[in-house]
Amino acid sequence: MIKRKRKVRKDTNKEVRKFFDFNRQRFASSLVELKQIYFTLRSSKLWWASVCVLGVILTSSLVNLKILDEDKNLVLLQGEAPDKSNYSLVITDNLRFIAGKSLELFADKLPDDQISFSLTYAFTILKEGDYWILIGGTPPGSVKAGVPQDWFSPYWISIDGSAFQKLTHESMEKAFPNYPKNTEYVPGGYHWTRIGSHFFTEGRHKIEIKVMDRRKRDGKYVMYLDAIFLAPKGWKPVRSMSYLSNELFLDHAENNLNS
């Protein structure tokens, strides 16, 4: 039992660290700039200013390590790396994405002999409890034509083999007051959408996503998926996670996905 638990923690830590890959790139870039400023100031004999910059460097390093250590219960699943899919994946590169890549579905027809585009993501929960589930990508599309949200397809979600639930712009408006919020983090339709909550036990789980509805604008199947993010209820984004909005977690409306 002890060996199994250690393996679970090791696997989950690997998943959590994926969440910070892109953030660490930006962090490292900032440190390089700060170090250049530090050496410039030191060579100019402005010792007091160089000491201040050095303090910022050390503090930033400690904060970054603290984030990695405290957020072990977070789960980040990369959209472009599903454990299972039933179609050929199209992956787009962009440094603004969480790990620099995203899965983009833009198709005229369904895969051969299939009723949907299907994706499955497996993950580990270290501590049981209620978790918010957020989708980083295109939000659920509208069932109406002629509105801004008709650009995306609705999608269906299942947790641990439960019955699939259809998510649309209209169902999200009904579930959450003041939806949608200004949550775009990458131009072109990438938003953080909190789709609901679910109680997870400790151990392995899976989330399945299907796209089987055409978008209302022109009949194409469209969904962009950068990441799936799970956070324990009560968790708040830290400042360095600028791509997450506190507003997503301050809205106390319940959209419970438990079956």
ROKOL-259197 format. One record per residue (C-alpha): residue in one letter; y, z, x. Coordinates in steps of 0.1 Angstrom, whole numbers, padded with zeros to 4 digits, always signed. Layout:
<rs>
aYZX ...
</rs>
This chain:
<rs>
m+0000+0000+0000 i+0024+0009+0028 k+0017-0024+0046 r+0023-0044+0014 k+0056-0026+0007 r+0068-0034+0043 k+0060-0070+0038 v+0079-0071+0005 r+0110-0056+0021 k+0107-0080+0050 d+0105-0110+0027 t+0134-0098+0006 n+0156-0091+0035 k+0151-0127+0046 e+0162-0139+0011 v+0192-0116+0012 r+0203-0128+0046 k+0203-0164+0033 f+0230-0152+0009 f+0252-0144+0038 d+0245-0175+0060 f+0276-0194+0049 n+0297-0163+0048 r+0287-0155+0084 q+0297-0190+0095 r+0333-0184+0081 f+0333-0149+0095 a+0323-0161+0130 s+0349-0188+0129 s+0376-0162+0121 l+0364-0140+0149 v+0367-0168+0174 e+0403-0174+0163 l+0411-0136+0165 k+0396-0134+0200 q+0417-0163+0212 i+0448-0145+0198 y+0437-0113+0216 f+0433-0130+0250 t+0467-0148+0246 l+0485-0116+0237 r+0468-0097+0266 s+0478-0123+0291 s+0513-0121+0278 k+0513-0083+0285 l+0518-0075+0248 w+0491-0048+0252 w+0500-0031+0219 a+0495-0062+0199 s+0462-0070+0217 v+0449-0036+0208 c+0457-0042+0171 v+0439-0075+0171 l+0409-0059+0189 g+0408-0032+0162 v+0407-0060+0135 i+0377-0076+0154 l+0357-0044+0156 t+0365-0034+0120 s+0355-0068+0107 s+0322-0067+0127 l+0313-0033+0112 v+0322-0043+0077 n+0300-0074+0079 l+0271-0054+0092 k+0276-0028+0065 i+0275-0055+0038 l+0242-0068+0051 d+0227-0032+0052 e+0239-0020+0018 d+0231-0051-0003 k+0193-0052+0002 n+0188-0052-0036 l+0206-0085-0040 v+0186-0117-0045 l+0200-0151-0036 l+0179-0182-0043 q+0190-0215-0029 g+0192-0242-0055 e+0181-0270-0031 a+0150-0251-0021 p+0128-0245-0052 d+0092-0234-0048 k+0081-0261-0072 s+0097-0291-0089 n+0085-0322-0108 y+0109-0348-0095 s+0124-0361-0062 l+0153-0338-0052 v+0187-0351-0043 i+0205-0327-0019 t+0242-0328-0011 d+0259-0313+0019 n+0292-0294+0016 l+0304-0265+0037 r+0319-0249+0006 f+0284-0244-0009 i+0268-0210-0004 a+0245-0223+0024 g+0261-0256+0029 k+0238-0275+0006 s+0233-0280-0032 l+0208-0297-0055 e+0224-0324-0077 l+0207-0339-0107 f+0223-0371-0120 a+0198-0393-0138 d+0195-0419-0165 k+0160-0410-0175 l+0134-0383-0173 p+0107-0383-0146 d+0077-0404-0154 d+0053-0388-0179 q+0075-0357-0180 i+0095-0341-0209 s+0120-0325-0186 f+0133-0320-0150 s+0117-0287-0140 l+0124-0262-0111 t+0107-0230-0103 y+0120-0203-0080 a+0100-0173-0068 f+0115-0141-0055 t+0110-0104-0048 i+0126-0074-0064 l+0128-0043-0042 k+0140-0018-0068 e+0132-0021-0105 g+0161-0021-0130 d+0185-0043-0150 y+0199-0072-0131 w+0226-0097-0139 i+0216-0133-0134 l+0242-0158-0123 i+0240-0195-0118 g+0261-0211-0092 g+0265-0248-0102 t+0274-0266-0133 p+0277-0243-0163 p+0256-0250-0195 g+0268-0282-0212 s+0282-0285-0247 v+0263-0298-0277 k+0295-0315-0288 a+0311-0347-0275 g+0347-0351-0267 v+0352-0317-0250 p+0355-0309-0213 q+0320-0293-0212 d+0303-0325-0224 w+0302-0335-0188 f+0271-0312-0181 s+0237-0310-0196 p+0225-0279-0214 y+0196-0262-0196 w+0166-0240-0205 i+0155-0209-0186 s+0123-0188-0185 i+0116-0156-0166 d+0081-0147-0156 g+0065-0172-0180 s+0085-0160-0211 a+0095-0185-0238 f+0122-0209-0226 q+0157-0202-0240 k+0183-0230-0243 l+0217-0223-0228 t+0247-0243-0240 h+0285-0239-0237 e+0285-0227-0273 s+0257-0201-0269 m+0276-0187-0238 e+0308-0185-0258 k+0289-0165-0285 a+0272-0142-0260 f+0303-0134-0238 p+0339-0128-0250 n+0366-0148-0232 y+0341-0173-0219 p+0346-0194-0199 k+0366-0177-0171 n+0382-0195-0142 t+0351-0193-0120 e+0351-0226-0102 y+0344-0221-0065 v+0338-0257-0054 p+0358-0286-0070 g+0336-0310-0090 g+0321-0286-0115 y+0306-0258-0094 h+0311-0225-0113 w+0296-0190-0112 t+0281-0185-0147 r+0267-0151-0157 i+0240-0161-0181 g+0227-0127-0190 s+0207-0097-0178 h+0170-0089-0174 f+0149-0059-0166 f+0128-0066-0135 t+0100-0044-0121 e+0094-0040-0084 g+0075-0070-0069 r+0073-0107-0072 h+0089-0127-0101 k+0098-0163-0109 i+0126-0181-0127 e+0120-0215-0142 i+0148-0239-0152 k+0144-0271-0172 v+0168-0299-0181 m+0156-0320-0210 d+0189-0327-0229 r+0212-0355-0221 r+0249-0347-0216 k+0270-0357-0246 r+0295-0378-0227 d+0273-0407-0218 g+0237-0397-0222 k+0229-0389-0186 y+0210-0359-0173 v+0234-0338-0152 m+0230-0305-0135 y+0242-0293-0101 l+0226-0262-0087 d+0239-0244-0056 a+0223-0210-0061 i+0208-0184-0084 f+0221-0149-0077 l+0207-0116-0090 a+0226-0084-0087 p+0218-0049-0101 k+0240-0039-0130 g+0270-0019-0118 w+0272-0039-0085 k+0307-0053-0077 p+0314-0081-0052 v+0330-0070-0020 r+0361-0087-0007 s+0344-0109+0018 m+0324-0125-0011 s+0354-0145-0021 y+0332-0171-0039 l+0323-0144-0065 s+0346-0131-0091 n+0349-0095-0101 e+0357-0107-0136 l+0321-0118-0140 f+0310-0082-0136 l+0338-0064-0154 d+0330-0080-0188 h+0306-0055-0205 a+0293-0079-0232 e+0255-0080-0233 n+0235-0112-0232 n+0200-0098-0227 l+0174-0123-0216 n+0145-0098-0220 s+0117-0113-0241 
</rs>
